[in-house]
Amino acid sequence: MAKQNRRRRTGRKPAAAPGLPIDAALSGDRSQVADAIATVAFLAAQGDKNAIGRFVEQVAGAESAAGVQLAAQRIIGRAFEFGWMPRDVHEAARRRVDEFAVSYLTDLMAEHRSGFPAESVDEIWQSQLDELGATVWWTSERPHLDQWADRALLTRDEALTSALTALALLVELPKLEQIVALPGTHRPTATHHHVDEKTLGRVRGLLAKAESTSFAEEAETLSAKAQELMTKYAIDRALLGTQRTDPDLPAARRVWLETPYTDAKALLVDMVTRANRCRAIFVADWGFVTIVGDDPDLDAVEILSTSLLVQATRTMIDNATTEESRSRHYRKAYLTAYATRVGERLAEAAEATIADSPDPTHLLPALATHQQRVDRAFATYFPTARTRGITIRSAEGWTAGTEAADRAHFDNP
């Protein structure tokens, strides 16, 4: 409001800032406006903190809504072509921009999806949009930006600022691996084989109990039982020959981690991944882990790692009884040690389940073939991957984390 009132008093607009395509934005040509907005988003992504504010101050009164819509569709399409999926865009936005920009991106993804027939959209892609509540709720009578501004109770300046902030984030996104077919390219014959609902329900029930108990030993025992159930399910699939065999699009997913201590949390995900015959790689700059394997194994990794992260954080907080135990070095060491030891014990539980299987002679070669296929898929996605260690600066934290994991009894409850 203050800026609008100032414009009325002076009767003229401030001079355009160097490098901003103000003339194009004021031209009224939709395509030129879109180009101008894309340029501003690029400048903001490159670190020009004032680019958006200067631009909005100049063009807020112009007919910019249609240009925003066109620029936004171009930029979101590029982000998806760069391998980003709806959940990835949402998680990145949730960490780096405000709630209004997040809301704008949700609508933008819904609009992008609406341009494709349902049968040409992969089920994982659609499920992620459904989780976000991404639907086309606005009408075609007015530009989306205007209707979204009304719904969010924003002024035109505020709405344009939020939209440009969201687009600047999209421009900043790096190129990732394409792990799911883009909308419009999905083959209806390609299906995802998930864990059956009965097994999944039992695993979730065990993990829910593990997360709710205040006894570390009971929690670890319940988690181990969940790992045992998932391993038995994998054994049945291997013996029946129902492992995924599609070489064109190996299954992969991304697990996003909450700060702080993302490197220690990524290690925990990696340990769960190894116990379930998958591979993982951590993208530290953005805070997510990409896991590669069969869909049911990836189901197991997502469910188990999410629960274990909750449990590890809780035990760390419960053990914070001294000033040292509340320090960052201690907590990072604690989580790293916990991840290492729990991962070892999950692997032991999986190996014991395999050893007790009814037909190990047939099973072991099948599992070896499966692992080779996963390794090849991983190498296809990440040909330049390298191993990186975690620096630990608290011996006390390491010891406490290891002891917390060692207190677990992995007998069946």
N, C-alpha and C positions, 0 to 999 in steps of 0.2 A: 504493500500500500504506500509506503513512504516513497519508494522510487516512482511509482505512478503519479503521485501528487507532485513530486519535484519536476517531472516532465511537463505537467500542465502549467506550472509556474514559469518555467524557462521558455516553453514554447518551441524547444528544439531538442534534438538528441545529441548526446556526447559524440565526439569524434570516434570513428571505428578504430579498434586496436589493431596494430600491425599484425598481419598473418591470419586474421579472421575473415572468412568470406562473407562479409556483411552484405555487399551489393547483390551477390547471388541469392542470399536468403530473402532480401527485400524485393526481388524481381517478380515474385508471384508465380514463377514457373516451378511446378511441383518437382520435377527432376533436378533442377538446379538447387532448390531448397534442400532436397535429400542429399545432394553432393556436399552442400555446405555443412549440413548437420553431421555427416560422416567425417568431414575434415575436423570439425570441432571435437568430436568424440576421439579421433585419433590424437589430436594435440593433448587432450586431457589424459589419455592413456599413456602418452609419452612423458608426462610429468608436469605439464603446464596447468598448475592448480587453479589459475584464474580464467582459463579459456572459456569454461562453461558460463561462468558468471558474466563475463564481458559480452559473450554472444547473446545470452538471454536478455541482458539489459538493452541490447540494440534491436532485437527482433521480436520481443514478446508481443508486440502489437500487430505484427505481420501475420499473414495467413500461413502459419508454419505447421499446423497440425497434420495436414496431408503429407507434407514433406517428411515429417517425423515418422509417419507410418511407413512410407516407402523406404526410408533409410534403415529403419528398424528391421524390416523384413530382409533386406539385403544383409545386414550385419548378423542377425540371428542365423540366417542360412549359412553364412561363413563359419560361425562358431560350431554348428552341427557338422559341417563338412570337415572341420578340424578335429572331429572325434568327440566333442562334448555332447552329453545327453541331458535330458531335462533335469534329472536329479543333480547332476554335476553342476549345471548352471545355477540351480537354486542354492546348493551348498556353498559354492564360491561366492555368490551374491550375499548370502546370509552372513558370511564372515567379513565382507569388505564394503558393503554399501548399506544404506538404511532401509527400513521396512517399506518405504514407498517405492524405492527402486526395485526391491524384491517383488513387490506386488505388480509393478509394471512388467517385469520380465516374465512373470507367470502368465499374464495376459498375452504377451508377445509370443510365448511358446504355444499357447492355445490357438492363436490365430494362425501360426505357421502350420500346425497340425491339421487345421480345418481344410486346408487346400488339398488333402490327399484322401483317397478312398480308404475305408476301414481295413480292407483286406491287404492293403499295401503298407500297413504300419505294423511293425514288429510288436508282439505282445508285451515285451519288457518295456519298450518305449512308451506304449499306451498306458501300462500300469504305473509308470513313473509320473505321467501327466495326471492320472487319476489320483494318485497319492497327494499331489500338489493342489488338487481341486482346480486344475487348469481347464476352463471351459469358456466358450465364446458367449458371454452374457450380454454384450452390448449390441446395439442395432446398427444398421447400415445408414441410418438417416443422418447421423452426425459423425465426425471423425472420432475414432476411439479415444484419442488423447483428451478431448473435451469431456466425453462421458466419464472417462476414468478420473479426471480431475474433479468432477462433480461428486463422484462416488467416494473419493478419498478426502473430500473437503479441502481441496488445494486450489490456490489461485492459478491463473495461467502461467505466471512466472515460475511458481513452485513446481507445477506439473512438468513444464518444459525442462527445468533443472533436474528433476528426478529422472525423466526419460533420458536425457543426455548423460547423466551419471551412470545409468544402467547400460547405455550403449558403449560408453567408455570402458566399462568393465569387460564387455563382450569383445571389444577390440583388443584388449590386453591379454585375452586368453591364449595360451600357447597351443601349438598343434599336438594332439594326442593320437593314440591308436584308435582306429575305427573298430569298435568291439561289437556293435549291433548295427544291422542294416538301417540306412537312413529311410525316413518316410518316403514312400513312393518307389522304393527299391526292394522292399521285403518280398521274399518268395513264400507264398502261402503253404508250400510243401515243407518248408523248414520249420520245425517245431522245437520247443524247449521241453526237456524231460525233467520234471522236478520231483522232489521227494513226495511220496504219497501222503495224503492228509493224515492218515492214522498215525504213521511214524512221526510225522512232523508235529502232530499234536502231543504225542508222548514226550518228544524231545523238549518242546516248549514248556510243557508242564514241569519237567525236571528242572529246567533252567530257571523257571519262575520261582520254584521252591529254593533253589540255590541263591537267587538274588534276595530273597526275603529273609532267609535265616541269618541270625547273628553269630552263628558258630562256623568258623572258617573250615573246620574239618568236614562238617556236614555239607557245606557248599561245594568243596572240592570233590567230595564223594559223588554228589548229585551231578556235577559237571562231567566227571569221569564216566558215569553211567550214560549220560547223554552222548558222549563220544563213542561209547561202546555200541549204542543203538545205531548211530550213523555208520559206524564201521561194518556192523552186521548187514545193514542195508546195502552198503557198497559191495560187500562180499556176494550177496545174492545177485546183484546186478552183474558182477563180473562172471559168476558161474553160469548165469543165464545168457551172457553175451549181449547185454543191453546197454553197454557203454556207448557213449556218443562217438560217432565215427565220421562226422562231417568235417573234411579237411579244409573246406573253403572259409569257414567262419568259426574258428575255435571259440568255445565259450569263455567269456571273461566278464568281470564286474569290477566296480570301484567301491571301496569302503572308505567313507570319509571319517576323519578323526577330529575329535574336539581338542582344542588347546587347553592347557599346555602339555609338554612332554610328548609331543606327537611322535618323536623318533622311538621312544620307549614303547608307546602304544602300538606303533607299527611293527615293532619286534614281536609283540604278543600276537598280532594278527598273522604274522609270518609263521610263528610257531604252530598256531592252529591250522594254518594252510598246509604246512608240511605233514602234520598228523593226518590230514585228509587227502593226501595224494595230489596236491595242487602246488602251484608256484605263485610267488608274490613279488611285487616291486613297489617301492615307496617313492612317491613324488613329494619331496620335502617342502618345496616352495609353496605348494598348494594344500598340502596336508591330507593326501589320500593315498590309499594302497590299491593297486590293481591286482586282482587275483585271477589266475588262469586255471581252468580245469573243466570237468564235466559239470553240467548244471546241478545235479543232486549234490555233488561234492561242494560246489560253491554255495548251495543252500546251507549245508552244514557249517561251512566256514563263516558265513555271515551271521548265522544264529549263535553259534558257539562263541565267536570272537566278541560279538556285541555284549553277550552276557558276561563273559570273563572280564571285559573292560570295566563293566559295572562293579563286578566283584573285587577286582584288583584295586580300583579306586576306593571302594569302601574299606577294605582291609588297611590300605595305606592311611586313610584318615583315622580309622579306629586306633591305629598304632602310633598316632602323632601325640605322644605324651611328653616330649621334651622340646626344647628350642631347636636342637639339631634336627629332630625328626620332622620339623615343620619347614625346614629349609629346602630351597629348590634342588640343590645338589643331592640331598638325602632322598627326596621324593623321586627324582629321576633315577637314582641308583636302585631304589626300592622297586619301582615298576619294571626296570630292566631285569633285575634279578628274578622278580616274580615271573615275568614273561618267560625267561630262560628255563627256570625250573618247572613251571607248570607245563610249558611246551614239551619238555622231556618226558614228563609223566603222562601227558596225553598220548604221546607217541608210544610209550610203553603199553598203555591201555589198548591202543589200536593194534599193536603188534601181538599182544596176548590174545586178542579177539581173533586175529587172523590165524594164529597158531592153533586155536581151538576149533577152527572151522571144520566142517564135515569132509571136505575134499581139498586139503592143502596142496596136493600134487598137481591138481588142475588149476587151483586158484593162483598160486605164485607166478606161473608164466603169464596168466591173464593180467595180473596186476603189473607185472614188469612191462608188458606190451602197452598197457594203459599209461604207465609213467613215461615211457618213451614218447608216446603221442603228446602228452602234456608238455614234455620238455621241448619237443619240436614246435608246438604252438607258441610256447613262451619265447623261444628263440626267434620266431617269425615276428612277434610283436615287439620284442626288445633285443635286437641284435647287438646293441652296444651296452647292455646292462653290465654293471660292475658292483661288487660287494663293498659296502662301507660299514665301518665299525661305529660303535657308540662310546663316547668318552664318559668315564665314570669318575666322579670326584668325591664320593662318600663311601668308604669301606663299611661304615656302620649301616648305611642304607642298603648296601648290597647284602650284607649278612642278614638283616631283618627281612628283606624280601625273600631271600632263599629259605629262611626258616619258616616264613609264613606259608610258602608253597610246600615245604617238606612236612608240615603238620598234617597235611591231607592224607586220608586213608582211602585208597582207591578200590576198596572192596565194594561189592554190590550192596546197596541198601536193602 
